[in-house]
Amino acid sequence: MLTESFIASTRAVEEKTNATTAKDVGVHVYDYQPNPSLRSSFRKSSTQPNCLAANATHIFAAQAEKSAVHVYSRERGNQEAVVPFQEKITCLALAGRYHGAGTLALGTRGGRLLLWELATGRQISTLQSHLQSVTCLAVDPTLNFLISGSSDSNLHVWSIASLLSFSQLSQDDSGHPSQLSPQRTLSNHRAAVNAVIFGHSASKANFAISVAKDQTCIVWNYIDGTLLHTYLLGSNPLCLALDPADRAAYVGFEDGSIQILNFYKKSSLIHPLYDPDQQSTPTQAPSSDRWPLPDSSSFPNLCIQVSYDSTALLSGHENGKIQTWNIAKGKYNTQLADFNLPVTNLSILPPTGFPNAPTPNLKLHSIVKPRYESSLDSGNAGHSNSIIPSNYAFTAQFTSALSFSYTPAHYGDLDNALTHPSFPTSILEEGIAELAALNDPSTHGQSTEASESLRKENAHLKTQLDNALRRQREAITKVLGLEKDRFRREEDEVVKRARKKRRRVRLMEAEERRRKVVMGEDMGEGDGDGEMEMGEEREEDFSSDTDEMSSD
């Protein structure tokens, strides 16, 4: 039986000091469908919005006003670790697949980002890119990009691969490693950014959406940093969710209401968000698409999520209640749960119970606590020429047998290296030879000359490839033009043959009528129009000849 669940986290309230309330604060796993019920709870946790992340084995909760993250094991049902940091953590996001090991991204009050590899313990810290605290983080579906929003009204786009790289590629104007700096900045908001989210597409046409205290919602093309569209909301938005099919966005407000932003409400021949005619003009969110709570005692909407089947919307409120909304009818549905404390985060989990569901190959039973090490610090390396730390180790469990189709005769060196059960002998021998060459001073000059020769050869090959692509495009354009001309000539020939055939039939009919007149036969009804038809024939012959002359 299919089961849909979600994780909800709450925040402690200073005014409520009774023992029962203090005991209830924490993280809760709740079954939503088919039978709503509380499955399990993890106590002693207080989180702010955007401070919860989870995968198949663990739950990560950044503690409110503290420099620590609580890690809970979903398998064992207990608190696995309390991880301290040097700065207060204000938001976090998980970059990785739901089943498997990943990287936890954390935003700090000082405006920096921390990246923690859960299976290795490696921790990377960026520069202070934001002027104020980081308020929200989001990871794109391809796991290549990370967006950070801040109270300074800016959003930064980061390359996750660059942040985790061991190599120092280049330096910026300040002399810092460029891979620890954002790729671009999105700066059209005029107040603190409250939430940011990515679309679900893995293509280059994917987009990101952000809401801020300036009462705007902006859709971005985060690949090139352009603004696609701006929505004017009319009040302060607190949270944001996106339809699984990227058809609409949902915004939660301080009065507990929900605003739907339908991207396809305006008709357009192309995607509405990429239509130049609609990008330049902001859109005022219509009041008819705003769903209020039924009672007058409305509390701020701190978090919202869309259900797996896109039929319902879940919202967590300041008064501790979780409400459900009917998306099809566009109105409030019912109350789902009440935790007596502000519900600050909701995270919808993938449904379970599918028949013949694939078994994940990797499982992270226990996290490796972070240890700070700069990827560019040679002091942590195995020797002076190494850039990978000697104590770098990946700790996880393979939960199923790995299948290998290892047939060296049919694959190249790269395929053999990827599919070999261990390491191919050729790679081991090549690695040993390279290590030996590093310790031989006589080979350093030769290595430099070989590298320069290889760079020149690569540049030459790139030039040849660009020329070949240019010639290919020119050839394709020429072939398409010839095909178009051929098709036009064939169509003209078909029209000419039809007209000639029609003229021959009419000439035969006219000859038959003249023969009947000469022989004195009864021509019957309609034959008296022969002269008129002959005139029409002559007109058609003249028009046909004219068409042929013009086509020639």
Buried (B, 14 or more C-beta within 10 A) or exposed (E): EEBBBBBBBBBBBEEEEEEEBBEBBBBBBBBBBEEBEEEEBBEBBBBBBBBBBBBBBBBBBBBBEBBBBBBBBBEEEEBBBEBEBEBBBBBBBBBBEEBBBBBBBBBBBBBBBBBBBBBBBBBBBBBEBBEBBBBBBBBBEEBBBBBBBBBBBBBBBBBBEBBBBBEBEEEEEEEEBBBBBBBEEBEBBEBBBBBBBBBEBEEEEBBBBBBBBBBBBBBBBBBEBEEBBBBEBBBBBBBBBBBBEBEBBBBBBBBBBBBBBBBEEEEEEEEBBBBEEBBEEEBEBEEEBBBBBEEEEBBBBBBBBBBBEBEBBBBBBBBBBBBBBBBEEEEBBEEBBEBBBBBBBBBBBEBEEEEEEEEBBBBBBBBBBBEBBBBBEEEBBEEEEEBEBEEBEEBBEEEEEEEEEEEEEEBEEEBBEEBBEEEBEEBEEEEEEEEEEBEEEEBEEEEEEEEEEEEEEEEEEEEEEEEEEEEEEEEEEEEEEEEEEEEEEEEBEEBBEEBEEEBEEBEEBBEEBEEBEEEEEEBEEEBEEBEEBBEEBEEBBEEBEEBBEEEE
